[in-house]
């Protein structure tokens, strides 16, 4: 079964969410690979699944 780039990015980001620096590095790479629509879907998926929310990530 072929995996879409969006699904691949979701998998990677969910696996590296334990490390802020690595997460943002992978998020930046993912953003460069995806179309605008896919980036929107990825952001929505990250927020909906509470995987290191993009805006609140620096809170500790």
N, CA, C and O atoms as a GROMACS GRO file, in nm:
protein
  240
    1UNK      N    1   0.084  -0.119   0.000
    1UNK     CA    2   0.000   0.000   0.000
    1UNK      C    3   0.088   0.125   0.000
    1UNK      O    4   0.184   0.134   0.077
    2UNK      N    5   0.057   0.217  -0.084
    2UNK     CA    6   0.134   0.339  -0.096
    2UNK      C    7   0.088   0.441   0.008
    2UNK      O    8  -0.033   0.460   0.028
    3UNK      N    9   0.182   0.506   0.074
    3UNK     CA   10   0.151   0.605   0.176
    3UNK      C   11   0.171   0.744   0.118
    3UNK      O   12   0.272   0.771   0.052
    4UNK      N   13   0.075   0.834   0.142
    4UNK     CA   14   0.089   0.970   0.092
    4UNK      C   15   0.193   1.046   0.176
    4UNK      O   16   0.224   1.007   0.288
    5UNK      N   17   0.245   1.152   0.119
    5UNK     CA   18   0.344   1.233   0.190
    5UNK      C   19   0.282   1.292   0.317
    5UNK      O   20   0.350   1.303   0.419
    6UNK      N   21   0.155   1.330   0.311
    6UNK     CA   22   0.087   1.384   0.428
    6UNK      C   23   0.082   1.280   0.540
    6UNK      O   24   0.112   1.312   0.655
    7UNK      N   25   0.047   1.159   0.508
    7UNK     CA   26   0.041   1.052   0.609
    7UNK      C   27   0.181   1.023   0.665
    7UNK      O   28   0.197   0.998   0.784
    8UNK      N   29   0.280   1.026   0.578
    8UNK     CA   30   0.419   1.006   0.621
    8UNK      C   31   0.460   1.116   0.720
    8UNK      O   32   0.522   1.086   0.822
    9UNK      N   33   0.427   1.240   0.690
    9UNK     CA   34   0.461   1.352   0.778
    9UNK      C   35   0.391   1.338   0.913
    9UNK      O   36   0.451   1.365   1.017
   10UNK      N   37   0.266   1.296   0.912
   10UNK     CA   38   0.192   1.274   1.037
   10UNK      C   39   0.263   1.170   1.123
   10UNK      O   40   0.278   1.188   1.244
   11UNK      N   41   0.305   1.063   1.060
   11UNK     CA   42   0.374   0.956   1.132
   11UNK      C   43   0.503   1.006   1.195
   11UNK      O   44   0.528   0.982   1.313
   12UNK      N   45   0.583   1.074   1.116
   12UNK     CA   46   0.711   1.124   1.165
   12UNK      C   47   0.690   1.224   1.278
   12UNK      O   48   0.756   1.213   1.382
   13UNK      N   49   0.601   1.319   1.260
   13UNK     CA   50   0.580   1.422   1.362
   13UNK      C   51   0.525   1.363   1.492
   13UNK      O   52   0.560   1.409   1.600
   14UNK      N   53   0.440   1.265   1.482
   14UNK     CA   54   0.388   1.203   1.605
   14UNK      C   55   0.499   1.128   1.678
   14UNK      O   56   0.497   1.120   1.801
   15UNK      N   57   0.595   1.073   1.605
   15UNK     CA   58   0.705   0.998   1.667
   15UNK      C   59   0.812   1.088   1.728
   15UNK      O   60   0.880   1.046   1.822
   16UNK      N   61   0.830   1.209   1.677
   16UNK     CA   62   0.935   1.297   1.729
   16UNK      C   63   0.880   1.407   1.820
   16UNK      O   64   0.953   1.497   1.860
   17UNK      N   65   0.753   1.401   1.854
   17UNK     CA   66   0.691   1.507   1.933
   17UNK      C   67   0.749   1.518   2.074
   17UNK      O   68   0.724   1.618   2.142
   18UNK      N   69   0.824   1.421   2.119
   18UNK     CA   70   0.886   1.425   2.252
   18UNK      C   71   0.999   1.527   2.260
   18UNK      O   72   1.038   1.567   2.370
   19UNK      N   73   1.052   1.569   2.145
   19UNK     CA   74   1.166   1.660   2.142
   19UNK      C   75   1.130   1.784   2.059
   19UNK      O   76   1.112   1.775   1.938
   20UNK      N   77   1.119   1.899   2.125
   20UNK     CA   78   1.076   2.022   2.058
   20UNK      C   79   1.165   2.058   1.939
   20UNK      O   80   1.115   2.090   1.831
   21UNK      N   81   1.294   2.052   1.959
   21UNK     CA   82   1.387   2.092   1.852
   21UNK      C   83   1.374   2.001   1.730
   21UNK      O   84   1.366   2.049   1.617
   22UNK      N   85   1.371   1.873   1.752
   22UNK     CA   86   1.357   1.778   1.644
   22UNK      C   87   1.220   1.790   1.578
   22UNK      O   88   1.208   1.782   1.455
   23UNK      N   89   1.117   1.811   1.659
   23UNK     CA   90   0.982   1.828   1.606
   23UNK      C   91   0.976   1.945   1.508
   23UNK      O   92   0.923   1.931   1.398
   24UNK      N   93   1.029   2.060   1.549
   24UNK     CA   94   1.023   2.177   1.462
   24UNK      C   95   1.110   2.162   1.337
   24UNK      O   96   1.077   2.214   1.231
   25UNK      N   97   1.220   2.091   1.350
   25UNK     CA   98   1.303   2.063   1.233
   25UNK      C   99   1.223   1.978   1.132
   25UNK      O  100   1.221   2.008   1.013
   26UNK      N  101   1.159   1.874   1.181
   26UNK     CA  102   1.079   1.786   1.094
   26UNK      C  103   0.956   1.859   1.041
   26UNK      O  104   0.915   1.838   0.927
   27UNK      N  105   0.896   1.944   1.123
   27UNK     CA  106   0.779   2.020   1.078
   27UNK      C  107   0.817   2.113   0.962
   27UNK      O  108   0.744   2.125   0.864
   28UNK      N  109   0.932   2.177   0.975
   28UNK     CA  110   0.978   2.268   0.870
   28UNK      C  111   1.003   2.190   0.740
   28UNK      O  112   0.965   2.236   0.632
   29UNK      N  113   1.065   2.073   0.750
   29UNK     CA  114   1.088   1.991   0.631
   29UNK      C  115   0.954   1.947   0.570
   29UNK      O  116   0.936   1.952   0.449
   30UNK      N  117   0.864   1.906   0.656
   30UNK     CA  118   0.732   1.862   0.608
   30UNK      C  119   0.661   1.974   0.534
   30UNK      O  120   0.600   1.950   0.429
   31UNK      N  121   0.670   2.093   0.586
   31UNK     CA  122   0.603   2.208   0.524
   31UNK      C  123   0.657   2.234   0.384
   31UNK      O  124   0.583   2.277   0.296
   32UNK      N  125   0.784   2.208   0.363
   32UNK     CA  126   0.842   2.232   0.231
   32UNK      C  127   0.799   2.126   0.129
   32UNK      O  128   0.800   2.152   0.008
   33UNK      N  129   0.761   2.009   0.177
   33UNK     CA  130   0.721   1.901   0.087
   33UNK      C  131   0.574   1.905   0.050
   33UNK      O  132   0.535   1.853  -0.055
   34UNK      N  133   0.491   1.967   0.134
   34UNK     CA  134   0.346   1.959   0.117
   34UNK      C  135   0.289   2.080   0.043
   34UNK      O  136   0.347   2.188   0.044
   35UNK      N  137   0.176   2.059  -0.019
   35UNK     CA  138   0.104   2.170  -0.082
   35UNK      C  139   0.036   2.253   0.028
   35UNK      O  140   0.031   2.211   0.143
   36UNK      N  141  -0.015   2.368  -0.008
   36UNK     CA  142  -0.081   2.455   0.090
   36UNK      C  143  -0.200   2.384   0.156
   36UNK      O  144  -0.220   2.394   0.277
   37UNK      N  145  -0.277   2.312   0.076
   37UNK     CA  146  -0.393   2.239   0.130
   37UNK      C  147  -0.348   2.131   0.228
   37UNK      O  148  -0.408   2.113   0.333
   38UNK      N  149  -0.242   2.059   0.193
   38UNK     CA  150  -0.190   1.953   0.280
   38UNK      C  151  -0.130   2.012   0.408
   38UNK      O  152  -0.144   1.952   0.515
   39UNK      N  153  -0.065   2.128   0.398
   39UNK     CA  154  -0.012   2.194   0.519
   39UNK      C  155  -0.125   2.231   0.614
   39UNK      O  156  -0.114   2.213   0.735
   40UNK      N  157  -0.234   2.281   0.558
   40UNK     CA  158  -0.350   2.315   0.640
   40UNK      C  159  -0.404   2.189   0.708
   40UNK      O  160  -0.435   2.192   0.828
   41UNK      N  161  -0.416   2.081   0.633
   41UNK     CA  162  -0.466   1.955   0.689
   41UNK      C  163  -0.372   1.902   0.798
   41UNK      O  164  -0.418   1.851   0.900
   42UNK      N  165  -0.241   1.916   0.777
   42UNK     CA  166  -0.144   1.871   0.877
   42UNK      C  167  -0.157   1.953   1.005
   42UNK      O  168  -0.160   1.896   1.114
   43UNK      N  169  -0.165   2.085   0.993
   43UNK     CA  170  -0.181   2.171   1.112
   43UNK      C  171  -0.308   2.136   1.187
   43UNK      O  172  -0.307   2.128   1.310
   44UNK      N  173  -0.416   2.115   1.114
   44UNK     CA  174  -0.543   2.079   1.177
   44UNK      C  175  -0.530   1.945   1.249
   44UNK      O  176  -0.576   1.931   1.362
   45UNK      N  177  -0.468   1.848   1.186
   45UNK     CA  178  -0.449   1.716   1.246
   45UNK      C  179  -0.363   1.725   1.373
   45UNK      O  180  -0.394   1.662   1.474
   46UNK      N  181  -0.256   1.805   1.368
   46UNK     CA  182  -0.169   1.821   1.485
   46UNK      C  183  -0.246   1.882   1.602
   46UNK      O  184  -0.231   1.837   1.716
   47UNK      N  185  -0.325   1.983   1.575
   47UNK     CA  186  -0.404   2.047   1.681
   47UNK      C  187  -0.512   1.954   1.734
   47UNK      O  188  -0.532   1.944   1.855
   48UNK      N  189  -0.583   1.888   1.644
   48UNK     CA  190  -0.691   1.798   1.684
   48UNK      C  191  -0.641   1.681   1.769
   48UNK      O  192  -0.714   1.631   1.855
   49UNK      N  193  -0.518   1.639   1.745
   49UNK     CA  194  -0.462   1.525   1.817
   49UNK      C  195  -0.367   1.566   1.930
   49UNK      O  196  -0.300   1.482   1.990
   50UNK      N  197  -0.363   1.695   1.960
   50UNK     CA  198  -0.279   1.748   2.069
   50UNK      C  199  -0.134   1.703   2.058
   50UNK      O  200  -0.071   1.667   2.157
   51UNK      N  201  -0.083   1.705   1.938
   51UNK     CA  202   0.057   1.670   1.916
   51UNK      C  203   0.136   1.800   1.906
   51UNK      O  204   0.148   1.859   1.799
   52UNK      N  205   0.187   1.841   2.019
   52UNK     CA  206   0.267   1.962   2.030
   52UNK      C  207   0.204   2.078   1.954
   52UNK      O  208   0.252   2.113   1.846
   53UNK      N  209   0.098   2.137   2.007
   53UNK     CA  210   0.033   2.248   1.937
   53UNK      C  211   0.134   2.351   1.891
   53UNK      O  212   0.225   2.388   1.965
   54UNK      N  213   0.118   2.398   1.770
   54UNK     CA  214   0.217   2.483   1.705
   54UNK      C  215   0.241   2.615   1.777
   54UNK      O  216   0.357   2.653   1.795
   55UNK      N  217   0.138   2.684   1.819
   55UNK     CA  218   0.154   2.815   1.883
   55UNK      C  219   0.196   2.803   2.030
   55UNK      O  220   0.273   2.886   2.078
   56UNK      N  221   0.148   2.704   2.102
   56UNK     CA  222   0.172   2.691   2.245
   56UNK      C  223   0.292   2.606   2.280
   56UNK      O  224   0.313   2.576   2.397
   57UNK      N  225   0.372   2.567   2.183
   57UNK     CA  226   0.480   2.471   2.206
   57UNK      C  227   0.588   2.519   2.300
   57UNK      O  228   0.657   2.436   2.359
   58UNK      N  229   0.607   2.649   2.316
   58UNK     CA  230   0.715   2.701   2.399
   58UNK      C  231   0.678   2.710   2.547
   58UNK      O  232   0.763   2.743   2.630
   59UNK      N  233   0.553   2.680   2.582
   59UNK     CA  234   0.511   2.686   2.722
   59UNK      C  235   0.569   2.568   2.797
   59UNK      O  236   0.576   2.457   2.745
   60UNK      N  237   0.611   2.594   2.923
   60UNK     CA  238   0.663   2.485   3.007
   60UNK      C  239   0.618   2.503   3.148
   60UNK      O  240   0.651   2.422   3.234
   0.00000   0.00000   0.00000
